[in-house]
Amino acid sequence: MSSSFDFPKTGITGAVSVPGPWVENKTLVLRRQSVHRAKQLEAGPFAADVASFGLHLAAENKAAGTVRTYTEAALWFAAAHLLRETDKTRWDQVGAQDVQRWTVRLLAAYSDAYARNQFRALQQFFRWLAAEDGIPDPMTRLGPPKETRKPVPCFTSMELSRLRKACRGSSFDERRDAAVISVFLATGIRLAEMAGIRYHPADPYRSDVDLMAREITVRGKGGRPRMVKLSHEAARRLDRYLRVRSGHRLAWRPELLDSAAIRARSTRNSPTPSITDMSAGICSVPAARHSSFRSS
């Protein structure tokens, strides 16, 4: 297989230049952000096949995050375990015990969910390798680690009240923050979905926002669109924000919100404070997504 490919969708160039860990935080944590250590991704003789696997995923139009997660999992396993802990230099030398030892190591250092996700990603790589080159799959009889379910943190009514009070006012920031909180509570959408909302006031066909119908189109994993319904209060808050947004110097941009800041908070390893937690003195805004399910 070729030892170097370019992946314009994912930022992967060659065999090993994969970005640092970008893991979307689906189980949101209050106050404490989980910061992952830097991964070893210099996979040496194993890297060429991982690059080919990444090309395969990109050709199937997999989401950029999926390609990155799957390729990083294989590179990390090769660099941190196979090269450091064994004398193996080829994928056909890898056995089930290598995967088991790696999984035990992950479980000791990371959450059950994270170790399980890494197992699933590695599983996809070995399945592809077996189908592509006829190499025996060492994970055929292995099951993923059991994930211990943890309570999902939600805001209390008192905390929600304090969040709303922190956003009172008519400034750009206050109206934007009030709109963000209201949309989270009304819809339960993900941070990345919130950041991806587009607004074209002069072209309703390109806009994701329909205030009269109280609907927003969001894009989830793989860019798949879906429609979510706003409450009357959320529509009103969003309308107040849109009115003040029209006079902003960046109003011409299609992003409804300052998505760069929101996206920074949607990564598991981001230490960036949430929109209002500095002023409200409580936990991060993403928990409002789960509070919406509890209050519905």
N, C-alpha and C positions, 0 to 999 in steps of 0.2 A: 504494500500500500504506500501511497505517497506520504512523505514525511511533513508536508507543509500545505496547509490550505488557509484561505482567508474566509472569515465569516463576518460580512458587513453587518448582519443583523444583530450580532452579539458582541462585537468588539474583539472576537478571538482571532488572532493572527498567528499563523504557524501552529505548532503543536502544543506550546505550553503557555503562551501569553494570555492567560485567562484572568479576568479581573478578580479582585478580592471577594470575600464572601458577601453575597447579596441574597439574603434569605428573607422572604416576606414574612412578617410576624402576624400569623393568623390568630394565635392565642395571645391576647394583649395583656401586658403586665402593668400593674399600677406602681408608679414611682420608680421601680427598679428596671433599668434597661439591661438586657442581656448582651454583653459584648463578647463576640467570638474572637479567639486568638487568630493571628495570621496563619493561613494554611501554607503548607509546603506543597508546591505544585510542579516542581522540577522533576518530571517523571522519567527522564532519560530515555532508555530504549522502549519504554512502554508508551511514550507520548504520541508516536505516529498513529497508532491504532485509535487512540482517543480523538485525535484530530479528524480522522476519517469518520468516526462515530458522530462527531459534531457536525460534519458536513451532511451526513445522512439525516440527522434531526432537522437541520436547517432546510434541506430539500423537501422534507415533509411539512414544512411551514409551521414547525413547532414554535411556540412563543420564545422570545429571547431569553426570558428568565428560566424556562424549562431547559433550553440548550445549555445555558450556563451552569445550572444546578447539576445536570447529568454529567457533563464533561468534567466539571470540578470534582465531583464525587470519585470518578475513576482516576483522575490525576492525583488526587489527594491520597487515595488508597495505595496507588503505586509508589508515590514519593515517600510517604510517611511510614508505610508498612513494608511493602515488598523490597524496596531498595535499602531501607535502614535495618529491617529486622530479619531479612532472609538474604539468600544469595541468588535469588531467581532473577532472570533477565528477560523472560518471555511469558506471555499470557497463558500459553498452554501448560506452563509449569505450576500455575496457581491452583490450589486445592480448596476444598470446603473449609478446612481448618484455618486457612489464611483469612477467609472472610469472617469466620467466627471470632478469631482473635481480634480482628479489626473492630468488629461490632462491640465486643466486650470493652475495648478501649474507648470507643465512642460513648458507650453507656456510662462509663466511669467519669467522663469529663463533660458530657452534655446531657440535655434533657432526653427523655425517652422518645419524644416526638421527633427531635432532630436526628437521633440515631436511626429511627425508623425511616425517615425520609432519605437519609444517606444510603440505607440498605436498599430501598426501592430504586433509587437512582443507579446504584451499582448493579442491581438486578437487571435493569434495562440494558445496560452496557453489555453484560455477559450474554444476554439473550441475543442481542444484535451480533456479537462476535461469533457465537455458535452458528447462527444462521448464515453469516457472511463467509466465514473461513472454516466452518466445520470443527471448531475447537470445542472440546467438551465443556459444558457449562458447570462450573463448580458450585453454583447456587441452586441447582435443580431441586435438591431435597431439603433446602434450608427455608425456614420460615422467618418472617420479620420479627424483630423484638416486640414484645408486648408493650403497648403504650398505656401508662397509667393515666386515667382521666383525672384532670384537675378542674376544680370549679373555675368557671370563667368570671373574671372580675367585672363588676358593674358599678356604676355610680349609684349612690344612695340619693334619695330625694333631696336631702340637704345639700349634697355636693352639686347636684344639678342646679339647684337654686343659686348656689354661689357662683357657678359657671355663668349662668344667665346674668347675674348682677354684674359680673366682671365685664360683660359685653354691652352694657347699657351705654347709650350715647349715639351720636350721629356722625362720628368720624368714620373715615374709610375703614380703618382697622376694626373698629367696634362693630360696624355693620357687617363686615366680612366675617368676623368671628361668630357673630350671632347667627348668620346664615349657615355657616359650617356646622355649628352645633345643632341647629334645628333640622338640617337635612340628615345628619347622622341619626338623630333620634327618630325621625319620621321613616327612614328607609333602611337603616342598618347596612348601608353599602360600605365597601372597603375603602381604606385610605387611597389606594392606587386608583380606584374607580372615581373617587371624589376629585382627585388631582387631574384626571383625564377628561372631565366634563368640558365640552366646548360650547362657546356662545357666540353666535353671529346674529346680532339684532336685525340686520337687514336681509338676512337669508334664512328663513325658518327651516329650509330643507337641509342646511348644513349645521344648524344649531341643535344641541342636545336638550335644550330647555324649552318647555312649553308651559308657561305659567298659567294660562287660561285653562288648560286641561289638567294642571297640577301634575305634570309628568316630566321625568328626566330619563334620558337614555344614557346608560353607563356601559362600560366595556370591562368584562371580567377577564378571567384567565384565557389566554389565547386570543384576546381581542373580540370575544363573542359579545355582541350587544344584547342588552335586556332593558326592559322598561320598569321603572320604579315609580310608585305613586307618592306624591307629597301630601302632607297634611295641610290644612288651610293656614295654620300658623307658620309652617315651613315655607309655604309659597309667599306669604306676606313678608317674612324675614328676607327671603331671597330677592323679592321685588325691591325692598328698601336698599339692599346691597347693590343691585343693578343700577338703581338711579344714581347713587353716588359714584359707582364705577364708571359711568358714562363720561365723567369729567376727569378721570385719571389719565395721566400721560401715556399709560400703556393699555388704554382701553381698546386699541386696535388689535391687540393680540387675541387669538381665538380661545386661549385658556380662560375659563370662567374665574378661576381663583389663582393665587400665586402658587402654582403647582410645584415649583422647585422646592419651596419650603415644606409643603405637605408631603411630597415624595421623600424628602429627607427623613421625615418622621415615620415613614412606612417601612423603613429598613430596620431589621432587628438590631443591628449594631450601631444605630444612630443615637448619640447622646443629646441631640437637639431637643430643647424643651418644646412642649406642645403650644398651641396658639395662645391659650389663656392661663396655663397653669402657674406662670410666674405671678400673675396678678391675683388669681383666685387662691393660690396657695394649696392646690390639691392635685390629684393625680391627672394623668395625661388624657387629653380629649378623645383618643381612640376608643376608650372604654364606653363612650356614648353609643358606639355601634352595637355593643352587646346590651346596653341598657335599653335600647329600643325593643329588643326581643322580650326582655323581662317585663316591660311596661305595657306590651301589646296584649 
